[in-house]
Amino acid sequence: MKRAVVVVGAGPAGLTLANFIQQSGIDCIVLEKSSRIHVENRARAGVLEHRSVAMLESLGLADRLLATADRHGACEFRVNGQSFQVSYSDLYGSLQHFIYPQQEVVKDLVAGFLANGGDIRFSVSDVELRNLASSTPSIVWTSEDGTRGEVLCDFVAGCDGFHGVCRKAIPSTELTEFSHYHGVEWLAILADAPPSTKAVIYALHTDGFAGHMLRSPTVSRFYLQVPVGTKASDWSGERVWNALHKRLSLQDSTWSLTEGKIIEKRVLDMRSYVVEPMSYGRLFLLGDAAHIITPVGAKGMNLAMNDAVTFGRALADYYTTGSDVGLKTYSDDCLRRVWRAQEFSQWMVNMIHADVGSPFFGRLARARLEHLASSAAYQASFAENYVGP
Ligand SMILES: Cc1cc2nc3c(=O)[nH]c(=O)nc-3n(C[C@H](O)[C@H](O)[C@H](O)COP(=O)(O)OP(=O)(O)OC[C@H]3O[C@@H](n4cnc5c(N)ncnc54)[C@H](O)[C@@H]3O)c2cc1C
């Protein structure tokens, strides 16, 4: 079998790329280790930036999103019972976030690709990348029925997430890794609970951070800062709700938190990671395979989709004009945005935790929040990074 491009991984990066190049007339195959049911029900992110939405619209894949997604233009900060809002849409070009769960994005992308005759092999295993430094790399894998498959290609798109095989196929001498552990841990909770807020809430409390994010009219995501080394099983439902009530509470307000059945609970690795360059020979890394970022700032899925569009354009250029300029600049083009997002996420991490590193940083967090609450210029800068640029 010979294909122009092999896409490894059917997450937001791989599926966006597959649709983009399919619509540019470039032949590809997608190899995914999980089942279709699994990838279409994996709840993770839920915030799409305007650029991601515009790109899905241009591919004709945004009908369901535009019909059902909530639009958000403000977020709320709570500090020990006091609150203030930042109306970031008003401060930055009327741009908004779209609240649409990642698994719904994945469903739309899978449906769009298959409707146009796309080839996705789900539930594959033992994916191996060969001859990446040559002009005809190949990929071998084992199908669900146990048969071995092999495909020769021009390019491999490594979209298999942080723990995938693609980045590991690159000789370590060819890469530089940047990794930072933020020194805090979060319990991520998904609950069958309608949102208790119209705007995302970031709460700084002496017990630790708490966050209330929106996902759908019936499902909400919550985050709780937990002691380093905590296991998710240490947090019973009762303990989770008690902590959320306490940390999110407001003085002099009738605001209340609606509880619901907890459907997922996991401790997040609050680590940032970037690899440079994002390519080796004919292998190009996209999304979490090349960089991970904390959920603070809601950038991960959007960066993955941006990589896909950047690589898709470079491929379209290569196959229509023969120019490899876009392929050569792919890594630098993506990394500029990745590092800017990392800087913003790190800035926010330091602002919404009372105890990153030392009490000194706790005081800096408080000063930063007070500055944000009171300065229009600081809010405008926040808005540019949060919803734009
Ligand atoms: C709890 C949580 C909350 C988050 N919240 C947000 C948020 O609010 N906003 C935001 O923007 N981002 C958020 N993120 C991050 C976001 O989910 C990721 O950045 C995004 O999924 C990256 O997409 P991707 O396609 O690069 O990787 P993935 O979504 O990880 O997809 C990789 C795919 O490759 C497959 N795969 C892995 N190994 C192999 C292999 N060997 N062979 C074949 N296939 C393989 C996997 O099964 C998977 O389907 C969150 C993440 C988590 C975990």
Ligand as a Chemical Component Dictionary entry (heavy atoms), coordinates in Angstrom:
data_LIG
# 
_chem_comp.id                   LIG 
_chem_comp.type                 NON-POLYMER 
_chem_comp.pdbx_formal_charge   0 
_chem_comp.three_letter_code    LIG 
# 
loop_
_chem_comp_atom.comp_id 
_chem_comp_atom.atom_id 
_chem_comp_atom.alt_atom_id 
_chem_comp_atom.type_symbol 
_chem_comp_atom.charge 
_chem_comp_atom.model_Cartn_x 
_chem_comp_atom.model_Cartn_y 
_chem_comp_atom.model_Cartn_z 
_chem_comp_atom.pdbx_ordinal 
LIG C1  C1  C 0 -8.524 16.466 31.820 1  
LIG C2  C2  C 0 -8.050 17.288 30.666 2  
LIG C3  C3  C 0 -8.598 18.549 30.458 3  
LIG C4  C4  C 0 -8.187 19.331 29.398 4  
LIG N1  N1  N 0 -8.756 20.556 29.224 5  
LIG C5  C5  C 0 -8.414 21.292 28.145 6  
LIG C6  C6  C 0 -9.071 22.533 27.862 7  
LIG O1  O1  O 0 -9.947 22.991 28.611 8  
LIG N2  N2  N 0 -8.739 23.208 26.728 9  
LIG C7  C7  C 0 -7.778 22.740 25.862 10 
LIG O2  O2  O 0 -7.537 23.394 24.810 11 
LIG N3  N3  N 0 -7.114 21.585 26.110 12 
LIG C8  C8  C 0 -7.412 20.831 27.221 13 
LIG N4  N4  N 0 -6.784 19.629 27.447 14 
LIG C9  C9  C 0 -5.734 19.186 26.516 15 
LIG C10 C10 C 0 -6.307 18.567 25.257 16 
LIG O3  O3  O 0 -7.225 17.559 25.591 17 
LIG C11 C11 C 0 -5.141 18.006 24.412 18 
LIG O4  O4  O 0 -4.205 19.041 24.219 19 
LIG C12 C12 C 0 -5.623 17.470 23.074 20 
LIG O5  O5  O 0 -6.336 16.268 23.244 21 
LIG C13 C13 C 0 -4.434 17.221 22.140 22 
LIG O6  O6  O 0 -4.885 16.621 20.955 23 
LIG P1  P1  P 0 -3.936 15.632 20.166 24 
LIG O7  O7  O 0 -4.700 15.192 18.966 25 
LIG O8  O8  O 0 -2.605 16.243 19.983 26 
LIG O9  O9  O 0 -3.680 14.398 21.158 27 
LIG P2  P2  P 0 -4.732 13.332 21.774 28 
LIG O10 O10 O 0 -6.067 13.949 21.951 29 
LIG O11 O11 O 0 -4.026 12.772 22.943 30 
LIG O12 O12 O 0 -4.843 12.262 20.626 31 
LIG C14 C14 C 0 -3.813 11.317 20.352 32 
LIG C15 C15 C 0 -4.444 10.082 19.721 33 
LIG O13 O13 O 0 -3.400 9.162  19.368 34 
LIG C16 C16 C 0 -3.778 7.853  19.768 35 
LIG N5  N5  N 0 -2.552 7.076  19.948 36 
LIG C17 C17 C 0 -1.697 7.096  21.006 37 
LIG N6  N6  N 0 -0.676 6.239  20.786 38 
LIG C18 C18 C 0 -0.895 5.683  19.576 39 
LIG C19 C19 C 0 -0.192 4.717  18.800 40 
LIG N7  N7  N 0 0.949  4.149  19.246 41 
LIG N8  N8  N 0 -0.699 4.349  17.606 42 
LIG C20 C20 C 0 -1.856 4.917  17.138 43 
LIG N9  N9  N 0 -2.567 5.819  17.838 44 
LIG C21 C21 C 0 -2.089 6.199  19.032 45 
LIG C22 C22 C 0 -4.592 8.071  21.034 46 
LIG O14 O14 O 0 -5.448 6.967  21.318 47 
LIG C23 C23 C 0 -5.363 9.343  20.688 48 
LIG O15 O15 O 0 -6.576 9.063  20.058 49 
LIG C24 C24 C 0 -7.176 18.833 28.501 50 
LIG C25 C25 C 0 -6.614 17.571 28.708 51 
LIG C26 C26 C 0 -7.039 16.801 29.774 52 
LIG C27 C27 C 0 -6.404 15.440 29.966 53 
# 
loop_
_chem_comp_bond.comp_id 
_chem_comp_bond.atom_id_1 
_chem_comp_bond.atom_id_2 
_chem_comp_bond.value_order 
_chem_comp_bond.pdbx_ordinal 
LIG C1  C2  SING 1  
LIG C2  C3  SING 2  
LIG C2  C26 DOUB 3  
LIG C3  C4  DOUB 4  
LIG C4  N1  SING 5  
LIG C4  C24 SING 6  
LIG N1  C5  DOUB 7  
LIG C5  C6  SING 8  
LIG C5  C8  SING 9  
LIG C6  O1  DOUB 10 
LIG C6  N2  SING 11 
LIG N2  C7  SING 12 
LIG C7  O2  DOUB 13 
LIG C7  N3  SING 14 
LIG N3  C8  DOUB 15 
LIG C8  N4  SING 16 
LIG N4  C9  SING 17 
LIG N4  C24 SING 18 
LIG C9  C10 SING 19 
LIG C10 O3  SING 20 
LIG C10 C11 SING 21 
LIG C11 O4  SING 22 
LIG C11 C12 SING 23 
LIG C12 O5  SING 24 
LIG C12 C13 SING 25 
LIG C13 O6  SING 26 
LIG O6  P1  SING 27 
LIG P1  O7  DOUB 28 
LIG P1  O8  SING 29 
LIG P1  O9  SING 30 
LIG O9  P2  SING 31 
LIG P2  O10 DOUB 32 
LIG P2  O11 SING 33 
LIG P2  O12 SING 34 
LIG O12 C14 SING 35 
LIG C14 C15 SING 36 
LIG C15 O13 SING 37 
LIG C15 C23 SING 38 
LIG O13 C16 SING 39 
LIG C16 N5  SING 40 
LIG C16 C22 SING 41 
LIG N5  C17 SING 42 
LIG N5  C21 SING 43 
LIG C17 N6  DOUB 44 
LIG N6  C18 SING 45 
LIG C18 C19 SING 46 
LIG C18 C21 DOUB 47 
LIG C19 N7  SING 48 
LIG C19 N8  DOUB 49 
LIG N8  C20 SING 50 
LIG C20 N9  DOUB 51 
LIG N9  C21 SING 52 
LIG C22 O14 SING 53 
LIG C22 C23 SING 54 
LIG C23 O15 SING 55 
LIG C24 C25 DOUB 56 
LIG C25 C26 SING 57 
LIG C26 C27 SING 58 
# 
